[in-house]
Amino acid sequence: MATQELKPRERLTRERVIDAALRVMDTEGLDAVTMRRVAREVGVEAMSLYNHVRDKEDLLEAICGRVMSEYRVDQGSGPWIETARGAAQEWRRVLKQHPNVITLFAEHRGPLSDLGALAPMDHALGIIRRAGLSDRDATQVFNVFGGYIMGFVLMEVGQMFGAGTLDKKFPDPAAAALAIPEDALPNLVAALPHMAECDPDEQFELGLDMLLEGMRVLFERPAVEDASV
């Protein structure tokens, strides 16, 4: 009888553990990322993971770093406003690939310790500072843009009112609007058919236009002289 040749087991590494944890988070949600579940994903006992990660907190921070590493830094030298638009679009792309990481970012205590993972933040702050903002103003603008992008992706992947979602609840948005008492909710009745037609890309770009133009007007306007002088 021929002896069946066994395949050598793939060596367990920190990278494999992190990749497995990210897969679990993407497919099953953040709550599913436990040491036992990740160990099962790579085919080992949970205790084996501790040879590659200190604990679950270390693993979750490593997931954040892995997601951040997918951000493609563009070192273009064009106008800052176009570079800022491209950076925002790239961050949206990354977050759409791993939307559960938004909750992980929100729950993470303190800054990330991996310098490589912080490179996208440094890049974004550099773009904003190029516009001539002070360090304090640049930090505030960075937080505003980050909040917009992460909030938009959460809405987009949840599709509260996105195209195709209302079609499942209301096959005919116009009929759905008619079913709501107009005297009670007149603004919603007027908007509901258009909510079903909203294109996420168009909405995102509109929001960026508003933020970028607001930033330009706010920080490029002439300083107001002190009336007391």
Secondary structure as UniProt FT lines:
FT   HELIX           14..28
FT   HELIX           30..32
FT   HELIX           35..42
FT   HELIX           46..49
FT   TURN            50..52
FT   HELIX           56..69
FT   HELIX           80..97
FT   TURN            99..100
FT   HELIX           101..107
FT   HELIX           116..118
FT   HELIX           119..130
FT   TURN            131..132
FT   HELIX           135..158
FT   TURN            163..164
FT   HELIX           165..169
FT   HELIX           173..179
FT   TURN            182..184
FT   HELIX           186..195
FT   TURN            196..197
FT   HELIX           200..220
FT   TURN            227..228
//
